[in-house]
């Protein structure tokens, strides 16, 4: 997996945090094996994170010096508490974050009740702002997230950003538990929720096993999602699109989607106004075990194939048929397009599933 420049992942600051803003930046190595080590460690431009447990109800927050390299050298666990989170937050300029294959463990089964963010116990979300936060000129690679309480990555980059070789494993949430009333225990475990400022964003070569959108693009431009594996969730989505939002120049290529509700979806709020989705290209994507829809473009969210709105203009959505393959369950619908009058233009027919 290629090492890429990662610029600006911004996670909302929602909870009690350990915040340290050092006055002096030093070319030294700081080691973190508890939250009490953070203040001293982040004065250095090399920070090593050893295995430890973050106390329940606390955010592991790193406010780093420019040019810092962070190396995970052990797994990080998060204590259990019903609270808003996030669990982990990181900010700085020109940061390199090397996960080295180690894991952020969100202890999801403690929270999972089949409801996600729609009710039940309060779940820290997102986790890597459910808890990780990253800001300005950074490289993040080879990070694993296990059992997120709810949503995982919230991405809002203000500069070019590449996220590569990441693993999200919430597959344990596929099965019911004692609190989920027969439903899959995990819910709303979105892999990547994206709201960018128009700077280049690349998410590539990653594996996402979850119970919601693998990718959800809520706003932004110049976004590439390529070479990823999505399993068990809701497929690759644009939306839902709300009011006063622009999504453009989206490239979704060479991804594999398995055992999901749908493969490819564009969903816009029925009540949304003054929003635009344009220049979207799907090429080389492969999907199998799709339960509901191969491709769905629907302007009636939160309903499915209900009365569509007309306040979001969707245009120039392109499918490269010869390189797209979608295999459906017997009860699934191949293609569904539900647009308001005059609000979808310049679209070829989606590929036959």
ZIKA-V850121 format. One record per backbone hydrogen bond with DSSP energy under -0.5 kcal/mol. NH is the residue of the N-H (numbers start at 1). CO is the residue of the C=O. Records with the same first field share a line. If there is no record, write none. Layout:
# ZIKA-V850121
NH = CO, CO
This chain:
# ZIKA-V850121
6 = 138
7 = 5
8 = 6
10 = 8
11 = 9
14 = 12
18 = 59
19 = 17
22 = 20
26 = 43
28 = 26
30 = 28, 46
32 = 48
33 = 31
37 = 34
38 = 35
41 = 37
42 = 38
43 = 40
44 = 41
45 = 26
46 = 28
47 = 69
48 = 30
49 = 71
50 = 32, 48
52 = 75
54 = 77
58 = 55
59 = 16
60 = 87
61 = 59
62 = 89
63 = 61
64 = 62, 91
67 = 93
68 = 65
69 = 45
70 = 96
71 = 47
72 = 98
73 = 49
76 = 103
77 = 52
78 = 105
79 = 54
83 = 81
87 = 126
88 = 127, 131
89 = 60
90 = 133
91 = 62
92 = 135
95 = 136, 137
96 = 68
97 = 95, 139
98 = 70, 96
99 = 97, 141
101 = 142
102 = 99
104 = 144
105 = 76, 103
106 = 104, 146
108 = 147
110 = 107
111 = 108
112 = 108
113 = 185
114 = 185
118 = 115
119 = 116
125 = 84
127 = 130, 151
128 = 131, 152
129 = 126
131 = 127
132 = 152
134 = 9
138 = 6
139 = 95
140 = 162
141 = 97
142 = 164
144 = 102
145 = 167
146 = 104
147 = 169
149 = 130
152 = 190
153 = 191
154 = 132
155 = 153, 193
156 = 154
159 = 7
161 = 200
162 = 5
163 = 202
164 = 140
165 = 204
167 = 143
168 = 207
169 = 145
170 = 168, 209
173 = 170
174 = 171
175 = 172
180 = 177
182 = 177
183 = 180
185 = 175
186 = 173
188 = 211
190 = 188
191 = 213
192 = 214
193 = 153
194 = 192, 216
195 = 155
196 = 219
197 = 157
201 = 222
202 = 161
203 = 224
204 = 163
205 = 226
207 = 166
208 = 229
209 = 168
210 = 208, 231
214 = 235
215 = 235
216 = 192
217 = 237
218 = 194, 216
219 = 194
220 = 246
222 = 248
223 = 249
224 = 201
225 = 251
226 = 203
227 = 253
229 = 206
230 = 256
231 = 208
232 = 258
234 = 212
236 = 263
237 = 215, 235
238 = 265
239 = 217, 237
241 = 267
242 = 240
244 = 273
247 = 276
248 = 220
249 = 278
250 = 279
251 = 223
252 = 281
253 = 225, 251
254 = 283
256 = 228
257 = 286
258 = 230
259 = 288
261 = 233
263 = 293, 294
264 = 294
265 = 236
266 = 296
267 = 238
268 = 298
269 = 241
270 = 301
272 = 269
275 = 311
276 = 245
277 = 313
278 = 247
279 = 315
280 = 316
281 = 250
282 = 318
283 = 252
284 = 320
286 = 255
287 = 325
288 = 257
290 = 327
291 = 260, 289
292 = 261
293 = 261
294 = 333
295 = 334
296 = 264
297 = 336
298 = 266, 296
299 = 338
301 = 268
303 = 300
305 = 303
308 = 306
309 = 299
313 = 275
314 = 312, 343
315 = 277, 313
316 = 345
318 = 280, 316
320 = 282
321 = 319
323 = 320
324 = 321
325 = 285
327 = 287
329 = 290
332 = 329
333 = 292
336 = 295
338 = 297
340 = 309
343 = 340
345 = 314
348 = 317
